[in-house]
Amino acid sequence: MTSAAQRREEAMVGLFVLIAAALLVALIFSLTGLFNRGDVKYHSYFKNAGGLRPGGEVRFAGGPPVGRIEKVECDPKDSTRMRIDFRLHQGIPVKTDSLTEITSNSPLGDNYLGVRAGTQAAPRAPDGSELKSVEYIGFSDLEAELADLGPKAKELIDNLNQRVTELQVTVSRVNDMLNDRNRQNLSVSLENVRGVLEENRPALRATIKNLNDASGKVAPLLDDLKRTNAQAQKTIDSLEGTLDDNRADIRKSVEDLRRLLVTANDVTDQLQGTLSANGENIDEILNNFREASLNLRQLTETLKQRPYTLLRSAMPKAHQPGQIPKD
């Protein structure tokens, strides 16, 4: 090998070493944050860090990586939670109500720290501020939840089986109650009820009409009584205002009359309620009065035509041949 070729090879090896050293230095500076002097620093707290470690990705609103995790450590003030320090580029619009979460792109992918976008009206989060977090639920948490749900699920299944058994008993009883014979009896009963309604429909209509007529006659009477009571009350008030306090006897009479009017109001209301509640009885009484009037009219006509029926039978005895008829 010539000296020129050997020097060329040594130069290539030296150049490769310099490039490797430069890349190593750049990597060290990147991990130490010397290249991120313009980034904004935030921190959040989680009860479960979800496998995050320094150098991990930070994504904003599910987009591409826009920052790195600097530190993952136990909170010195509270040992039940983990503190995660991270940096984001300056142009990222992190708001004071933005939330951090531990998530991944797929069920089998590595977790990363995600930052949710806040509301439009919220101000920008300052450098070094804390962002509220959404607790991470891992497989161990899901297993614990499932373990807690196991006894409850078993109890629910037992209750469901019991209710199914009770439902079967109920269905059996319903089927027994609705057998062919009972269905036939029910159909006959419905036909009988329908026949009774069809037969008595005119009588029911007449009863309702009579009751409406009676109510229409009673209602004006009650209204007149109430108007009279109101006028009397107004008169008493006027009279009481014109009398002096020295007329004790007149005042006592006015008070007695006032109580009497109150009693009359109560009696009127009771009478109206009684008429409403006993409409059917009133209709029956009216029908009885109508039948009694008809019977009395028939008796009057009979007495006009045959007054002797008051002293002897209306039908004379049959005449026997050879006998003299008696007056």
Sequence and secondary structure as in RCSB ss.txt:
>XXXX:A:sequence
MTSAAQRREEAMVGLFVLIAAALLVALIFSLTGLFNRGDVKYHSYFKNAGGLRPGGEVRFAGGPPVGRIEKVECD
PKDSTRMRIDFRLHQGIPVKTDSLTEITSNSPLGDNYLGVRAGTQAAPRAPDGSELKSVEYIGFSDLEAELADLG
PKAKELIDNLNQRVTELQVTVSRVNDMLNDRNRQNLSVSLENVRGVLEENRPALRATIKNLNDASGKVAPLLDDL
KRTNAQAQKTIDSLEGTLDDNRADIRKSVEDLRRLLVTANDVTDQLQGTLSANGENIDEILNNFREASLNLRQLT
ETLKQRPYTLLRSAMPKAHQPGQIPKD
>XXXX:A:secstr
  HHHHHHHHHHHHHHHHHHHHHHHHHHHHHHTTT TTSEEEEEEES  TT  TT EEEETT SEEEEEEEEEE 
SS TTSEEEEEEE TTS  BTT EEEEE SSTTS  EEEE    SSS B  TT B EE     HHHHHHHHHHHH
HHHHHHHHHHHHHHHHHHHHHHHHHHHTSHHHHHHHHHHHHHHHHHHHHHHHHHHHHHHHHHHHHHHHHHHHHHH
HHHHHHHHHHHHHHHHHS TT HHHHHHHHHHHHHHHHHHHHHHHHHHHHHHTHHHHHHHHHHHHHHHHHHHHHH
HHHHH GGGGTS SS     TT     
